[in-house]
Amino acid sequence: MTNINNKFDELVDLIATLRSENGCPWDREQTHESLKRNLIEECYEVLEAIENKDTKGIVEELGDVLLQIMLHAQILSETEAVSIDDVIQGLSDKMIRRHPHVFGDESADSAEEVKQNWEVLKANEKRGQKPTENIFNIPSDLPSLHYAQILQDRAVKQGFDWDDVSGVLDKIQEEAREVTEAESYEEKEDEIGDLIFTLVNLSRRLDVHADSALRSANIKFKLRFELMVKLATEDGLEFQDLSLEVQDKYWDKAKVILRS
């Protein structure tokens, strides 16, 4: 543990040096606002490494996320009476407070029970806020699909939901029909938004994370497309010059290969 503490102290000093007068010009000019996109991108690179089952990549990308956290903490320490120690202490206090079944006298026998207790404790901590702030206190910079699913989760907790999944499926058909009937760009955008939002609702009802599902679909499409172009090239053909019927045959072939 002492070695870990030493390494962490060295990291704190390293970041402070980078931000110092004699440090790195790029690091010195960074702000919370300028680093926002970096933090989001680094988190997604962690997800990509996890999806690729790339252990070395996960370690590296987690380090990049930690760098972002350290930079934000250092910026705070330069302008406010807080530091990375306050971040760590706040996290430790929260973990102890939200795990009374581990650090207190309460009990929880399943992950679902732990989750329910967590939400109750979280709600109790936020007492005093306006009701709508408690319901929809969601970071606005979240990816839209993720935001939509959390938004719907919060609405469901207020009893706003279909009785079963058939209601969602009927709504999808209704929204799809309205998309085809839309005429202006604004109408099309509005109706497509409604359709996507309803598809997120279907994901929620089936306990599927919509953002993760779309990411997986993106990766699957990319791999299949790259492979079918490669197969066509190996046959001496220009993929873009092929008819859709022939392209579909290469798509099916790539699909079979990737499944094997």
N, C-alpha and C positions, 0 to 999 in steps of 0.2 A: 504493500500500500504506500510506503514511504517513497518508493521509486516512482509510482504513478503520480503522487503529489508533486514530486520534483519535476517530472515531465510536464505536468500541467502548469506549474509555476513558470517553467521555461517558456511554454507556449504563450502565457500571458505577457511575459516580458518581451517575447519576440514580436507579438502584435503591437505592443506599445512602442517598440523601436521602429517598426514600419511606419507608424503614425506620427513619429516624432519629427522634430525640425530637420534632423539629419537622416531621416528615413527615406521611404520611397515616395516620389511625387504623386504617383497614382493613388497609393493608399491614403496619403494625407488629404487628398481632395474629395475622398468619398464621404457620403452622408447616408443617413437612413434611407432617404428617398432614392438616391442613386443606386443603392445596393438592393433595392426591393426585387428587381427582376433577377438579379444573380441568385438570390435565395430561392426563388421559385424554380429557376432552371436547375440549380444544383439538386433540389429535392427530386425533380423529375429524372435526373440522371441516376440518382439512387434507385428509383423505381425501375428504370431500364436495366440496370445491373442486376437487380433482383429477378426481373423477368427472364433475363438471360442466364440466370443461375451462375453468375460470374462472381465468385467469392472475392477474388483480388480486386475486381471492379467495385464491389460493394464497399470494401475497406477504403479504397481510394476516394470514392464519392462521398462516403460518410465523413471523411476528413475534410472534403470541400464544404460540406454543410456546416461542419464544426467551425471552419474558418469564417464563414459568414456570421455565425453566432458570436464568435470572438470579436469580429470587427464591430458589430452592432454594440456589443457590451463595452468595447473600448471607447467608441464614440460617446456612449452615455457617460462613461467615467470622466470624459473631458469636459462635459457641460453640465452634468448633474452630480449630485452627491450619492451616486450609485456605481456599482461595478459588477463584474462577473460573479463576485461572491454573493451579491444580492440576488442575482438570477438563480444561482445554485441553491441558495437558502430558501428562496421562494418556491422552487420546484420541490425541494425536500419536504418542506412544510405541507405543500399541497398533497404530495404522495402519501404522507403519513395521515393527513386529515381525511383523505378519500379512500383509505384502506383500513377502516376500523376493524375489519375482520382479520387483519394481519397484525396491526399495531395496537388494537384495542380489545374490547370485550365482546364485540359483535361477531356474528358468524355469517358465512355465505358459502353454500355448498356447490354452486355452479357458476360458470362464467356469465350466464344470463342474469342470475341474481346479483352478481357483482356489478354488472352493467346498470341494472335498475337502481341499485343503491347509489352508484356513482352519480346518476342523473338527479336523484333526490338531494344528495349532498351538494351537487353543483347548483341546483335551484335554490337551496337554502342560503348558499353563499351570495347569491345574486339578489336576495330580498332587498327591497328598497328601490329597485329599478322600476320603471314603468312596465306594465304587463307586456306590451308589445316589444319592449327591449329584451325581456326575458325570452320571448318566443322566437324572435327573428334576429337575435344578436349573432349574425353570421358574417365572417370576413368577406368583404366585397371583392377582394382580389382572387378568390377561389375560382378554379375553372368552372365554366357555366354549368356543365353537367353535374359536377360535384355540388355546386351551390344549389341547383334545383333539387337534388335528392335530399340534402339537409333541410331545405325549405319545406319539402313535402313531409319529411319526418316530423318536423316541428308542428305542422298543421295537423297531422294524424294524432299527435298527442293531445290535441284539443277536440278530438272526436270527428274531425273532418276527413272522411274516407268512404270509399265504396264498401258495400257489404262483402263482396268477393271479387275475384279477378275478372269475372265476366263483365262487370261494369266498366273496367278499364279497357278491355278488348272492344267493347261497343263504342267507347269514347274514341279509341284509335281509329276505328272505321269512320266515325263521324268527322274527326279532324282531317283524315285523309281525303274525304269527299270535299270538305271545305277548301282544301289546298287546290284541288283540281278546278274548283269553281271560282277561285280568286282570279282577278283580272289585273289590277294595278300591281306595281312592284311592292308598294306598302302593304297591300292586302296579302300578297304571297308571302312576304316576310313574316307578317303577323300570324298567318295560318300555319306556316311551317314551324314557327316558334311554338305554337300551341301543340302541334303534332309531336315535336321533339320532347316537350315538357310531359306529354302524356305517356310517351315511350319510357321516359325516366320513371314515371309512376308505375308502369308495368315492371320495370327492373326492381323497384323497391318492393313491390308485392311479391316478387319471386326471390327476394333476398339476394339480388345481384347488384353489385355496384356499377352504375351506368358508365361512369368515367373509365373504370378499369375494363369493362366490357368493350367499350369503343377503342381503347388503347390496344387491347388484344386483337380486335378486328383489323385495326390499322396495320399492326405488325404482320398478321396473317396475310392480308392483301398484298403488302409490300413483298413478302417472301414469295408468294405465288406469282406475282407479276414479274418479279426479277427472274424467277426460274423459267417461266414460259417464254420470256424474251430470249433467254439463254438457249433454251431448247430449239427455238425457231432459228436462231443464229447458227447453232450447231448443224442444222439441216440445210444451211446455206440460204436461208430466207430472211428478208427484211420484215420484221414483225409488223411495223406500221403500214406496210403495203398489203397485208393479208386481209381477206374478208373477215367480217365478224364471225362467220360460221367456223372458219379455220382457226381464228384466234380462240374461240370457245373450246375447240378440241385441245389446243395447247394448254388452256386453263384447266381443263379436266385432267390432262396428263400430269400437270404440275401438282394438282390437288392430290392425286393418287400417290405420287412420289413423296410428297411432304408428309403424308399420313403414314407411310411405311417405315 
